[in-house]
Amino acid sequence: MGENLSATELAALIGRVFHPAAADRGLAFIVDVPDAKLPDNPDWRRRRELATAWSAGLAGLPGALPFDRVSLFWYPHADGNNADLPDTMFRDAGMIPGDTAGLADLEAVPTAEIFRDHGVIIAPTELSATAPLKVGARAAGTGPDGFRAATMPGFLASMIPALRLDYGEINRRVNLLKSWLDTAASARFSMRAAGKIHLLELDLRHREGHASGGLLRHNGMAGNLPSGEAYIVPYEGEIDGEASRSAGVLPVEIDGEIVLYEIEGNRAVSVLSSGKVSEAEAARIVAEPAYANLAELGLGVLGDFGLEPTGSILLDEKLGLHIAFGRSDHFGGSVGPGDFTSPEAVIHLDRVFIPAMQPGVEVLSVVLAGGERERPIIENGKFLGLD
């Protein structure tokens, strides 16, 4: 199965991240399961094996954590990243299901009951459950009957080193970035791609930044693990009579092709480049207008700790600057599942601007502006002022 955390290391990690107490009731791992529509793959299978080993390992360490139960639940995948979770999940009975047929004889448990009976939820899934768990944790509230959750979509054993980082220092850097986002009215980008410099401005009015520093110690919170980013939803123009000022050109390298999105009102309104990928993206923003929404400006800090891309967005987005398309309501924005044409179309898609992932796009500068003050935060791809 490759590198893994020992049960003792896992218990220590959960202690650092969640600071659990007896009032938290229990810990639940929830994991999605493949079917014929979305077949299994080796990474997904290993993730289910990890979840099984983690739950069994913690159960074998009585007294290491203050929970009265450690549970593992399986559920049919939700059809898309950040789509709503099913109403029912299935309690593990000691066998790792190969697909949804393996759930038939298991005890069905309402998802709401799982959240009620477990104060800490960990979701090492194939498809991201971040959005529904953020919404669910927020709805359950910050009181003793609420819960908090760590989401691990696409987690790989190769990410184990990221779970051993100094999350105290990561949390400090992330919260500093959040404080800068909180006071910014806009973010201005200068990027070089295809031999030209492209300018973009994101409207950050009417928004607050969020810190995902790897510490989830209060009910009502949900975030990724591994973690290490500050992020904010650009203003999407939902206030009557006040349009979003996000505008410019956003270059993204996809499959070796530079795609140039023309941005107006915080949405990609056209594609200025040509090529096979550009044509596909131009058709996509027409067919699925909610996908065209700029849903997040993210500032990941883990690249400064020597980590490299793993091929999973869970970690890769935390390595540096990223901008997402699609769903934003789980981050405090206004675009949710109902704005897409179907549950299967719901998406929150991060584009990560680091050389290892987009060598054809160079981030020259990122400047936050608020009132009369300007704060350069990235220059030539490097963060400024975090040390």
Contacts in CASP RR format, 6 or more apart in sequence:
PFRMAT RR
TARGET T0000
AUTHOR 0000-0000-0000
METHOD contacts of the structure
MODEL  1
MGENLSATELAALIGRVFHPAAADRGLAFIVDVPDAKLPDNPDWRRRREL
ATAWSAGLAGLPGALPFDRVSLFWYPHADGNNADLPDTMFRDAGMIPGDT
AGLADLEAVPTAEIFRDHGVIIAPTELSATAPLKVGARAAGTGPDGFRAA
TMPGFLASMIPALRLDYGEINRRVNLLKSWLDTAASARFSMRAAGKIHLL
ELDLRHREGHASGGLLRHNGMAGNLPSGEAYIVPYEGEIDGEASRSAGVL
PVEIDGEIVLYEIEGNRAVSVLSSGKVSEAEAARIVAEPAYANLAELGLG
VLGDFGLEPTGSILLDEKLGLHIAFGRSDHFGGSVGPGDFTSPEAVIHLD
RVFIPAMQPGVEVLSVVLAGGERERPIIENGKFLGLD
1 46 0 8 1.000
1 49 0 8 1.000
1 50 0 8 1.000
1 53 0 8 1.000
1 157 0 8 1.000
2 157 0 8 1.000
3 157 0 8 1.000
3 158 0 8 1.000
3 160 0 8 1.000
3 161 0 8 1.000
4 50 0 8 1.000
4 53 0 8 1.000
4 157 0 8 1.000
4 160 0 8 1.000
5 13 0 8 1.000
5 54 0 8 1.000
5 160 0 8 1.000
5 163 0 8 1.000
7 54 0 8 1.000
7 57 0 8 1.000
7 58 0 8 1.000
7 60 0 8 1.000
7 61 0 8 1.000
7 64 0 8 1.000
8 61 0 8 1.000
8 64 0 8 1.000
9 164 0 8 1.000
10 54 0 8 1.000
10 57 0 8 1.000
10 58 0 8 1.000
11 58 0 8 1.000
11 61 0 8 1.000
11 64 0 8 1.000
11 65 0 8 1.000
13 163 0 8 1.000
14 20 0 8 1.000
14 27 0 8 1.000
14 58 0 8 1.000
14 65 0 8 1.000
14 120 0 8 1.000
14 122 0 8 1.000
15 65 0 8 1.000
16 167 0 8 1.000
16 215 0 8 1.000
17 150 0 8 1.000
17 167 0 8 1.000
17 214 0 8 1.000
17 215 0 8 1.000
17 216 0 8 1.000
17 217 0 8 1.000
17 225 0 8 1.000
18 24 0 8 1.000
18 120 0 8 1.000
18 148 0 8 1.000
18 150 0 8 1.000
18 216 0 8 1.000
18 217 0 8 1.000
19 215 0 8 1.000
19 217 0 8 1.000
20 27 0 8 1.000
20 65 0 8 1.000
20 66 0 8 1.000
20 67 0 8 1.000
20 120 0 8 1.000
21 66 0 8 1.000
22 66 0 8 1.000
22 67 0 8 1.000
22 68 0 8 1.000
23 144 0 8 1.000
24 66 0 8 1.000
24 67 0 8 1.000
24 118 0 8 1.000
24 119 0 8 1.000
24 120 0 8 1.000
25 67 0 8 1.000
25 68 0 8 1.000
25 69 0 8 1.000
25 117 0 8 1.000
25 118 0 8 1.000
25 119 0 8 1.000
26 67 0 8 1.000
26 68 0 8 1.000
26 69 0 8 1.000
26 70 0 8 1.000
26 71 0 8 1.000
26 117 0 8 1.000
26 118 0 8 1.000
26 119 0 8 1.000
26 120 0 8 1.000
27 58 0 8 1.000
27 65 0 8 1.000
27 67 0 8 1.000
27 69 0 8 1.000
27 70 0 8 1.000
27 71 0 8 1.000
27 118 0 8 1.000
27 119 0 8 1.000
27 120 0 8 1.000
27 121 0 8 1.000
27 122 0 8 1.000
28 70 0 8 1.000
28 71 0 8 1.000
28 72 0 8 1.000
28 73 0 8 1.000
28 114 0 8 1.000
28 117 0 8 1.000
28 118 0 8 1.000
28 119 0 8 1.000
28 120 0 8 1.000
28 121 0 8 1.000
28 122 0 8 1.000
29 51 0 8 1.000
29 54 0 8 1.000
29 55 0 8 1.000
29 71 0 8 1.000
29 72 0 8 1.000
29 73 0 8 1.000
29 121 0 8 1.000
29 122 0 8 1.000
29 123 0 8 1.000
29 124 0 8 1.000
30 73 0 8 1.000
30 74 0 8 1.000
30 75 0 8 1.000
30 89 0 8 1.000
30 114 0 8 1.000
30 121 0 8 1.000
30 122 0 8 1.000
30 123 0 8 1.000
30 125 0 8 1.000
30 129 0 8 1.000
31 47 0 8 1.000
31 48 0 8 1.000
31 51 0 8 1.000
31 72 0 8 1.000
31 73 0 8 1.000
31 74 0 8 1.000
31 75 0 8 1.000
31 123 0 8 1.000
31 124 0 8 1.000
31 125 0 8 1.000
32 74 0 8 1.000
32 75 0 8 1.000
32 76 0 8 1.000
32 77 0 8 1.000
32 78 0 8 1.000
32 125 0 8 1.000
32 126 0 8 1.000
32 127 0 8 1.000
32 129 0 8 1.000
33 48 0 8 1.000
33 74 0 8 1.000
33 75 0 8 1.000
33 76 0 8 1.000
33 77 0 8 1.000
33 97 0 8 1.000
33 98 0 8 1.000
33 99 0 8 1.000
33 100 0 8 1.000
33 102 0 8 1.000
33 103 0 8 1.000
34 40 0 8 1.000
34 41 0 8 1.000
34 44 0 8 1.000
34 77 0 8 1.000
34 98 0 8 1.000
34 99 0 8 1.000
34 100 0 8 1.000
34 126 0 8 1.000
35 76 0 8 1.000
35 77 0 8 1.000
35 99 0 8 1.000
35 100 0 8 1.000
36 99 0 8 1.000
37 79 0 8 1.000
38 77 0 8 1.000
38 79 0 8 1.000
38 126 0 8 1.000
38 127 0 8 1.000
40 98 0 8 1.000
40 99 0 8 1.000
41 126 0 8 1.000
43 126 0 8 1.000
43 154 0 8 1.000
43 156 0 8 1.000
43 312 0 8 1.000
44 126 0 8 1.000
45 96 0 8 1.000
45 98 0 8 1.000
46 156 0 8 1.000
46 157 0 8 1.000
47 124 0 8 1.000
47 125 0 8 1.000
47 126 0 8 1.000
47 154 0 8 1.000
47 155 0 8 1.000
47 156 0 8 1.000
48 96 0 8 1.000
48 97 0 8 1.000
48 98 0 8 1.000
49 96 0 8 1.000
50 124 0 8 1.000
50 155 0 8 1.000
50 157 0 8 1.000
51 72 0 8 1.000
51 124 0 8 1.000
52 72 0 8 1.000
52 92 0 8 1.000
52 94 0 8 1.000
52 96 0 8 1.000
54 122 0 8 1.000
55 70 0 8 1.000
55 71 0 8 1.000
55 72 0 8 1.000
55 92 0 8 1.000
58 64 0 8 1.000
58 65 0 8 1.000
58 70 0 8 1.000
59 70 0 8 1.000
67 120 0 8 1.000
69 117 0 8 1.000
69 118 0 8 1.000
71 91 0 8 1.000
71 92 0 8 1.000
71 114 0 8 1.000
71 118 0 8 1.000
72 91 0 8 1.000
72 92 0 8 1.000
73 89 0 8 1.000
73 90 0 8 1.000
73 91 0 8 1.000
73 92 0 8 1.000
73 109 0 8 1.000
73 114 0 8 1.000
74 89 0 8 1.000
74 90 0 8 1.000
74 92 0 8 1.000
74 97 0 8 1.000
74 103 0 8 1.000
74 106 0 8 1.000
75 85 0 8 1.000
75 86 0 8 1.000
75 88 0 8 1.000
75 89 0 8 1.000
75 90 0 8 1.000
75 111 0 8 1.000
76 86 0 8 1.000
76 100 0 8 1.000
76 103 0 8 1.000
77 125 0 8 1.000
77 126 0 8 1.000
77 127 0 8 1.000
78 84 0 8 1.000
78 85 0 8 1.000
78 86 0 8 1.000
78 127 0 8 1.000
78 129 0 8 1.000
78 132 0 8 1.000
78 343 0 8 1.000
79 127 0 8 1.000
79 343 0 8 1.000
79 344 0 8 1.000
80 127 0 8 1.000
80 343 0 8 1.000
80 344 0 8 1.000
80 346 0 8 1.000
80 347 0 8 1.000
81 127 0 8 1.000
81 128 0 8 1.000
81 153 0 8 1.000
81 346 0 8 1.000
81 347 0 8 1.000
81 348 0 8 1.000
81 349 0 8 1.000
82 127 0 8 1.000
82 128 0 8 1.000
82 129 0 8 1.000
82 130 0 8 1.000
82 131 0 8 1.000
82 132 0 8 1.000
82 327 0 8 1.000
82 330 0 8 1.000
82 346 0 8 1.000
82 347 0 8 1.000
82 348 0 8 1.000
83 127 0 8 1.000
83 131 0 8 1.000
83 132 0 8 1.000
83 337 0 8 1.000
83 343 0 8 1.000
83 344 0 8 1.000
83 346 0 8 1.000
84 132 0 8 1.000
84 337 0 8 1.000
84 343 0 8 1.000
85 111 0 8 1.000
85 129 0 8 1.000
85 132 0 8 1.000
85 133 0 8 1.000
86 111 0 8 1.000
87 110 0 8 1.000
87 111 0 8 1.000
87 112 0 8 1.000
88 108 0 8 1.000
88 109 0 8 1.000
88 110 0 8 1.000
88 111 0 8 1.000
89 108 0 8 1.000
89 109 0 8 1.000
89 111 0 8 1.000
89 114 0 8 1.000
90 103 0 8 1.000
90 106 0 8 1.000
90 107 0 8 1.000
90 108 0 8 1.000
90 109 0 8 1.000
91 106 0 8 1.000
91 107 0 8 1.000
91 109 0 8 1.000
92 106 0 8 1.000
93 105 0 8 1.000
93 106 0 8 1.000
93 107 0 8 1.000
95 102 0 8 1.000
97 103 0 8 1.000
114 121 0 8 1.000
115 121 0 8 1.000
115 136 0 8 1.000
115 140 0 8 1.000
115 146 0 8 1.000
115 147 0 8 1.000
116 145 0 8 1.000
118 147 0 8 1.000
119 146 0 8 1.000
119 147 0 8 1.000
119 148 0 8 1.000
119 219 0 8 1.000
120 147 0 8 1.000
120 148 0 8 1.000
120 149 0 8 1.000
120 150 0 8 1.000
121 133 0 8 1.000
121 147 0 8 1.000
121 148 0 8 1.000
121 149 0 8 1.000
121 150 0 8 1.000
121 222 0 8 1.000
122 149 0 8 1.000
122 150 0 8 1.000
122 152 0 8 1.000
122 225 0 8 1.000
123 129 0 8 1.000
123 133 0 8 1.000
123 149 0 8 1.000
123 150 0 8 1.000
123 151 0 8 1.000
123 152 0 8 1.000
123 153 0 8 1.000
124 152 0 8 1.000
124 154 0 8 1.000
124 155 0 8 1.000
125 151 0 8 1.000
125 152 0 8 1.000
125 153 0 8 1.000
125 154 0 8 1.000
126 153 0 8 1.000
126 154 0 8 1.000
127 153 0 8 1.000
128 151 0 8 1.000
128 153 0 8 1.000
128 154 0 8 1.000
128 314 0 8 1.000
128 348 0 8 1.000
129 151 0 8 1.000
129 153 0 8 1.000
130 151 0 8 1.000
130 153 0 8 1.000
130 222 0 8 1.000
130 223 0 8 1.000
130 224 0 8 1.000
130 330 0 8 1.000
130 348 0 8 1.000
131 327 0 8 1.000
131 329 0 8 1.000
131 330 0 8 1.000
131 348 0 8 1.000
132 330 0 8 1.000
133 149 0 8 1.000
133 151 0 8 1.000
133 222 0 8 1.000
133 223 0 8 1.000
134 149 0 8 1.000
134 222 0 8 1.000
134 223 0 8 1.000
134 330 0 8 1.000
134 331 0 8 1.000
135 329 0 8 1.000
135 330 0 8 1.000
136 222 0 8 1.000
137 146 0 8 1.000
137 147 0 8 1.000
137 148 0 8 1.000
137 149 0 8 1.000
137 219 0 8 1.000
137 220 0 8 1.000
137 221 0 8 1.000
137 222 0 8 1.000
138 220 0 8 1.000
138 222 0 8 1.000
140 146 0 8 1.000
140 147 0 8 1.000
140 219 0 8 1.000
140 220 0 8 1.000
141 219 0 8 1.000
141 220 0 8 1.000
142 218 0 8 1.000
142 219 0 8 1.000
142 220 0 8 1.000
143 219 0 8 1.000
144 219 0 8 1.000
146 219 0 8 1.000
146 220 0 8 1.000
147 219 0 8 1.000
147 220 0 8 1.000
148 216 0 8 1.000
148 217 0 8 1.000
148 218 0 8 1.000
148 219 0 8 1.000
148 220 0 8 1.000
148 221 0 8 1.000
148 222 0 8 1.000
149 216 0 8 1.000
149 221 0 8 1.000
149 222 0 8 1.000
149 223 0 8 1.000
150 216 0 8 1.000
150 222 0 8 1.000
150 223 0 8 1.000
150 224 0 8 1.000
150 225 0 8 1.000
151 222 0 8 1.000
151 223 0 8 1.000
151 224 0 8 1.000
151 225 0 8 1.000
152 224 0 8 1.000
152 225 0 8 1.000
152 314 0 8 1.000
153 224 0 8 1.000
153 312 0 8 1.000
153 313 0 8 1.000
153 314 0 8 1.000
154 312 0 8 1.000
154 313 0 8 1.000
154 314 0 8 1.000
155 312 0 8 1.000
155 314 0 8 1.000
156 310 0 8 1.000
156 311 0 8 1.000
156 312 0 8 1.000
156 315 0 8 1.000
158 310 0 8 1.000
159 226 0 8 1.000
159 310 0 8 1.000
159 312 0 8 1.000
159 314 0 8 1.000
159 315 0 8 1.000
161 307 0 8 1.000
162 226 0 8 1.000
162 302 0 8 1.000
162 307 0 8 1.000
162 315 0 8 1.000
162 318 0 8 1.000
163 225 0 8 1.000
163 226 0 8 1.000
165 226 0 8 1.000
165 302 0 8 1.000
165 305 0 8 1.000
167 213 0 8 1.000
167 214 0 8 1.000
167 215 0 8 1.000
167 227 0 8 1.000
168 215 0 8 1.000
170 213 0 8 1.000
170 214 0 8 1.000
170 227 0 8 1.000
170 228 0 8 1.000
170 301 0 8 1.000
170 302 0 8 1.000
170 305 0 8 1.000
171 211 0 8 1.000
171 213 0 8 1.000
171 214 0 8 1.000
171 215 0 8 1.000
171 228 0 8 1.000
173 228 0 8 1.000
173 301 0 8 1.000
173 304 0 8 1.000
173 386 0 8 1.000
174 211 0 8 1.000
174 212 0 8 1.000
174 213 0 8 1.000
174 214 0 8 1.000
174 227 0 8 1.000
174 228 0 8 1.000
174 229 0 8 1.000
174 230 0 8 1.000
174 300 0 8 1.000
174 301 0 8 1.000
175 211 0 8 1.000
175 213 0 8 1.000
175 230 0 8 1.000
176 386 0 8 1.000
177 211 0 8 1.000
177 230 0 8 1.000
177 299 0 8 1.000
177 301 0 8 1.000
177 377 0 8 1.000
177 386 0 8 1.000
178 209 0 8 1.000
178 210 0 8 1.000
178 211 0 8 1.000
178 230 0 8 1.000
180 368 0 8 1.000
180 375 0 8 1.000
180 377 0 8 1.000
181 204 0 8 1.000
181 208 0 8 1.000
181 209 0 8 1.000
181 230 0 8 1.000
181 231 0 8 1.000
181 232 0 8 1.000
181 297 0 8 1.000
181 299 0 8 1.000
181 368 0 8 1.000
182 208 0 8 1.000
182 209 0 8 1.000
183 368 0 8 1.000
183 370 0 8 1.000
183 373 0 8 1.000
184 204 0 8 1.000
184 368 0 8 1.000
184 369 0 8 1.000
184 370 0 8 1.000
184 375 0 8 1.000
185 203 0 8 1.000
185 204 0 8 1.000
185 205 0 8 1.000
185 369 0 8 1.000
185 370 0 8 1.000
185 371 0 8 1.000
186 201 0 8 1.000
186 202 0 8 1.000
186 203 0 8 1.000
186 204 0 8 1.000
186 205 0 8 1.000
186 245 0 8 1.000
186 368 0 8 1.000
186 369 0 8 1.000
186 370 0 8 1.000
187 201 0 8 1.000
187 202 0 8 1.000
187 204 0 8 1.000
187 234 0 8 1.000
187 297 0 8 1.000
187 366 0 8 1.000
187 367 0 8 1.000
187 368 0 8 1.000
187 369 0 8 1.000
188 199 0 8 1.000
188 200 0 8 1.000
188 201 0 8 1.000
188 365 0 8 1.000
188 366 0 8 1.000
188 367 0 8 1.000
188 369 0 8 1.000
189 199 0 8 1.000
189 200 0 8 1.000
189 201 0 8 1.000
189 202 0 8 1.000
189 250 0 8 1.000
189 363 0 8 1.000
189 365 0 8 1.000
189 366 0 8 1.000
190 197 0 8 1.000
190 198 0 8 1.000
190 199 0 8 1.000
190 363 0 8 1.000
190 364 0 8 1.000
190 365 0 8 1.000
190 366 0 8 1.000
191 197 0 8 1.000
191 198 0 8 1.000
191 200 0 8 1.000
191 250 0 8 1.000
191 251 0 8 1.000
191 353 0 8 1.000
191 361 0 8 1.000
191 362 0 8 1.000
191 363 0 8 1.000
191 364 0 8 1.000
192 198 0 8 1.000
192 361 0 8 1.000
192 362 0 8 1.000
192 364 0 8 1.000
193 251 0 8 1.000
193 253 0 8 1.000
193 258 0 8 1.000
193 260 0 8 1.000
193 360 0 8 1.000
193 361 0 8 1.000
193 362 0 8 1.000
194 251 0 8 1.000
194 258 0 8 1.000
194 260 0 8 1.000
194 273 0 8 1.000
194 360 0 8 1.000
197 364 0 8 1.000
198 248 0 8 1.000
198 249 0 8 1.000
198 250 0 8 1.000
198 251 0 8 1.000
198 260 0 8 1.000
199 248 0 8 1.000
199 249 0 8 1.000
200 246 0 8 1.000
200 247 0 8 1.000
200 248 0 8 1.000
200 249 0 8 1.000
200 250 0 8 1.000
200 263 0 8 1.000
201 245 0 8 1.000
201 246 0 8 1.000
201 247 0 8 1.000
201 248 0 8 1.000
202 234 0 8 1.000
202 246 0 8 1.000
202 266 0 8 1.000
202 294 0 8 1.000
202 297 0 8 1.000
203 234 0 8 1.000
203 235 0 8 1.000
203 244 0 8 1.000
203 245 0 8 1.000
203 246 0 8 1.000
203 265 0 8 1.000
203 266 0 8 1.000
204 232 0 8 1.000
204 234 0 8 1.000
204 235 0 8 1.000
204 297 0 8 1.000
204 368 0 8 1.000
205 235 0 8 1.000
205 245 0 8 1.000
206 235 0 8 1.000
206 239 0 8 1.000
207 232 0 8 1.000
207 233 0 8 1.000
207 234 0 8 1.000
207 235 0 8 1.000
207 332 0 8 1.000
207 333 0 8 1.000
208 232 0 8 1.000
209 230 0 8 1.000
209 231 0 8 1.000
209 232 0 8 1.000
210 230 0 8 1.000
210 231 0 8 1.000
210 232 0 8 1.000
210 331 0 8 1.000
211 230 0 8 1.000
212 223 0 8 1.000
212 224 0 8 1.000
212 227 0 8 1.000
212 228 0 8 1.000
212 229 0 8 1.000
212 230 0 8 1.000
212 231 0 8 1.000
213 227 0 8 1.000
213 228 0 8 1.000
213 229 0 8 1.000
214 223 0 8 1.000
214 224 0 8 1.000
214 225 0 8 1.000
214 226 0 8 1.000
214 227 0 8 1.000
214 228 0 8 1.000
216 222 0 8 1.000
216 223 0 8 1.000
216 225 0 8 1.000
224 314 0 8 1.000
224 318 0 8 1.000
226 302 0 8 1.000
226 314 0 8 1.000
226 315 0 8 1.000
226 318 0 8 1.000
227 318 0 8 1.000
228 300 0 8 1.000
228 301 0 8 1.000
228 302 0 8 1.000
228 318 0 8 1.000
229 298 0 8 1.000
229 299 0 8 1.000
229 300 0 8 1.000
229 301 0 8 1.000
229 317 0 8 1.000
229 318 0 8 1.000
229 320 0 8 1.000
229 322 0 8 1.000
230 298 0 8 1.000
230 299 0 8 1.000
230 300 0 8 1.000
231 296 0 8 1.000
231 297 0 8 1.000
231 298 0 8 1.000
231 299 0 8 1.000
231 331 0 8 1.000
232 296 0 8 1.000
232 297 0 8 1.000
232 298 0 8 1.000
232 331 0 8 1.000
233 295 0 8 1.000
233 296 0 8 1.000
233 297 0 8 1.000
233 328 0 8 1.000
233 331 0 8 1.000
233 332 0 8 1.000
233 333 0 8 1.000
234 244 0 8 1.000
234 246 0 8 1.000
234 266 0 8 1.000
234 294 0 8 1.000
234 295 0 8 1.000
234 296 0 8 1.000
234 297 0 8 1.000
235 244 0 8 1.000
235 245 0 8 1.000
235 246 0 8 1.000
235 266 0 8 1.000
236 244 0 8 1.000
236 266 0 8 1.000
236 293 0 8 1.000
236 328 0 8 1.000
236 333 0 8 1.000
236 334 0 8 1.000
236 335 0 8 1.000
237 243 0 8 1.000
237 244 0 8 1.000
237 265 0 8 1.000
237 266 0 8 1.000
237 334 0 8 1.000
238 333 0 8 1.000
238 334 0 8 1.000
243 265 0 8 1.000
244 265 0 8 1.000
244 266 0 8 1.000
245 265 0 8 1.000
246 263 0 8 1.000
246 264 0 8 1.000
246 265 0 8 1.000
246 266 0 8 1.000
246 294 0 8 1.000
247 263 0 8 1.000
247 264 0 8 1.000
247 265 0 8 1.000
248 262 0 8 1.000
248 263 0 8 1.000
248 264 0 8 1.000
249 260 0 8 1.000
249 261 0 8 1.000
249 262 0 8 1.000
249 263 0 8 1.000
249 272 0 8 1.000
250 260 0 8 1.000
250 261 0 8 1.000
250 263 0 8 1.000
250 268 0 8 1.000
250 294 0 8 1.000
250 323 0 8 1.000
251 258 0 8 1.000
251 259 0 8 1.000
251 260 0 8 1.000
251 261 0 8 1.000
251 361 0 8 1.000
252 258 0 8 1.000
252 259 0 8 1.000
252 261 0 8 1.000
252 351 0 8 1.000
252 358 0 8 1.000
252 361 0 8 1.000
253 259 0 8 1.000
253 358 0 8 1.000
253 359 0 8 1.000
253 360 0 8 1.000
253 361 0 8 1.000
254 277 0 8 1.000
254 281 0 8 1.000
255 277 0 8 1.000
256 277 0 8 1.000
256 360 0 8 1.000
257 273 0 8 1.000
257 275 0 8 1.000
257 276 0 8 1.000
257 277 0 8 1.000
257 278 0 8 1.000
258 273 0 8 1.000
258 360 0 8 1.000
258 361 0 8 1.000
259 271 0 8 1.000
259 273 0 8 1.000
259 277 0 8 1.000
259 278 0 8 1.000
259 281 0 8 1.000
260 271 0 8 1.000
260 272 0 8 1.000
260 273 0 8 1.000
260 278 0 8 1.000
261 268 0 8 1.000
261 270 0 8 1.000
261 271 0 8 1.000
261 272 0 8 1.000
261 281 0 8 1.000
261 285 0 8 1.000
262 268 0 8 1.000
262 269 0 8 1.000
262 270 0 8 1.000
262 271 0 8 1.000
262 272 0 8 1.000
263 269 0 8 1.000
263 294 0 8 1.000
266 293 0 8 1.000
266 294 0 8 1.000
267 285 0 8 1.000
267 289 0 8 1.000
267 292 0 8 1.000
267 293 0 8 1.000
267 294 0 8 1.000
268 281 0 8 1.000
268 285 0 8 1.000
268 292 0 8 1.000
268 294 0 8 1.000
268 325 0 8 1.000
269 285 0 8 1.000
269 292 0 8 1.000
270 282 0 8 1.000
270 285 0 8 1.000
271 278 0 8 1.000
271 279 0 8 1.000
271 281 0 8 1.000
271 282 0 8 1.000
271 285 0 8 1.000
284 291 0 8 1.000
285 291 0 8 1.000
285 292 0 8 1.000
287 341 0 8 1.000
288 340 0 8 1.000
288 341 0 8 1.000
288 345 0 8 1.000
289 339 0 8 1.000
290 326 0 8 1.000
290 327 0 8 1.000
290 335 0 8 1.000
290 336 0 8 1.000
290 338 0 8 1.000
290 339 0 8 1.000
290 340 0 8 1.000
290 341 0 8 1.000
290 345 0 8 1.000
291 325 0 8 1.000
291 326 0 8 1.000
291 340 0 8 1.000
291 345 0 8 1.000
291 347 0 8 1.000
291 349 0 8 1.000
292 325 0 8 1.000
292 326 0 8 1.000
293 325 0 8 1.000
293 326 0 8 1.000
293 327 0 8 1.000
293 328 0 8 1.000
293 335 0 8 1.000
293 339 0 8 1.000
294 323 0 8 1.000
294 324 0 8 1.000
294 325 0 8 1.000
294 326 0 8 1.000
295 324 0 8 1.000
295 325 0 8 1.000
295 326 0 8 1.000
295 327 0 8 1.000
295 328 0 8 1.000
295 331 0 8 1.000
295 333 0 8 1.000
295 335 0 8 1.000
295 348 0 8 1.000
296 322 0 8 1.000
296 323 0 8 1.000
296 324 0 8 1.000
296 328 0 8 1.000
296 331 0 8 1.000
296 348 0 8 1.000
296 350 0 8 1.000
297 323 0 8 1.000
298 317 0 8 1.000
298 320 0 8 1.000
298 321 0 8 1.000
298 322 0 8 1.000
298 323 0 8 1.000
298 324 0 8 1.000
299 320 0 8 1.000
299 321 0 8 1.000
299 377 0 8 1.000
299 383 0 8 1.000
300 317 0 8 1.000
300 318 0 8 1.000
300 319 0 8 1.000
300 320 0 8 1.000
300 321 0 8 1.000
300 322 0 8 1.000
301 318 0 8 1.000
301 320 0 8 1.000
301 383 0 8 1.000
301 386 0 8 1.000
302 315 0 8 1.000
302 318 0 8 1.000
302 319 0 8 1.000
302 320 0 8 1.000
303 318 0 8 1.000
303 319 0 8 1.000
303 320 0 8 1.000
303 354 0 8 1.000
304 383 0 8 1.000
304 386 0 8 1.000
307 315 0 8 1.000
307 318 0 8 1.000
307 319 0 8 1.000
308 319 0 8 1.000
308 356 0 8 1.000
309 315 0 8 1.000
309 316 0 8 1.000
309 319 0 8 1.000
309 352 0 8 1.000
309 354 0 8 1.000
309 356 0 8 1.000
309 357 0 8 1.000
310 316 0 8 1.000
313 350 0 8 1.000
313 352 0 8 1.000
316 352 0 8 1.000
316 357 0 8 1.000
317 350 0 8 1.000
317 352 0 8 1.000
319 352 0 8 1.000
319 354 0 8 1.000
319 356 0 8 1.000
319 357 0 8 1.000
320 352 0 8 1.000
320 353 0 8 1.000
320 354 0 8 1.000
321 352 0 8 1.000
321 353 0 8 1.000
321 354 0 8 1.000
321 363 0 8 1.000
321 366 0 8 1.000
321 378 0 8 1.000
321 381 0 8 1.000
322 350 0 8 1.000
322 351 0 8 1.000
322 352 0 8 1.000
322 353 0 8 1.000
323 350 0 8 1.000
323 351 0 8 1.000
323 353 0 8 1.000
324 348 0 8 1.000
324 349 0 8 1.000
324 350 0 8 1.000
324 351 0 8 1.000
325 347 0 8 1.000
325 348 0 8 1.000
325 349 0 8 1.000
325 351 0 8 1.000
326 335 0 8 1.000
326 347 0 8 1.000
326 348 0 8 1.000
326 349 0 8 1.000
327 335 0 8 1.000
327 336 0 8 1.000
327 337 0 8 1.000
327 339 0 8 1.000
327 340 0 8 1.000
327 346 0 8 1.000
327 347 0 8 1.000
327 348 0 8 1.000
328 334 0 8 1.000
328 335 0 8 1.000
328 336 0 8 1.000
328 348 0 8 1.000
329 335 0 8 1.000
329 336 0 8 1.000
330 348 0 8 1.000
336 346 0 8 1.000
337 343 0 8 1.000
337 346 0 8 1.000
338 346 0 8 1.000
340 346 0 8 1.000
340 347 0 8 1.000
351 358 0 8 1.000
352 358 0 8 1.000
353 361 0 8 1.000
353 363 0 8 1.000
354 381 0 8 1.000
355 362 0 8 1.000
362 380 0 8 1.000
362 381 0 8 1.000
363 378 0 8 1.000
363 380 0 8 1.000
363 381 0 8 1.000
364 379 0 8 1.000
364 380 0 8 1.000
364 381 0 8 1.000
365 376 0 8 1.000
365 378 0 8 1.000
365 379 0 8 1.000
365 380 0 8 1.000
366 376 0 8 1.000
366 377 0 8 1.000
366 378 0 8 1.000
367 374 0 8 1.000
367 375 0 8 1.000
367 376 0 8 1.000
367 377 0 8 1.000
368 374 0 8 1.000
368 375 0 8 1.000
368 377 0 8 1.000
369 375 0 8 1.000
376 384 0 8 1.000
377 383 0 8 1.000
377 384 0 8 1.000
377 385 0 8 1.000
378 384 0 8 1.000
END
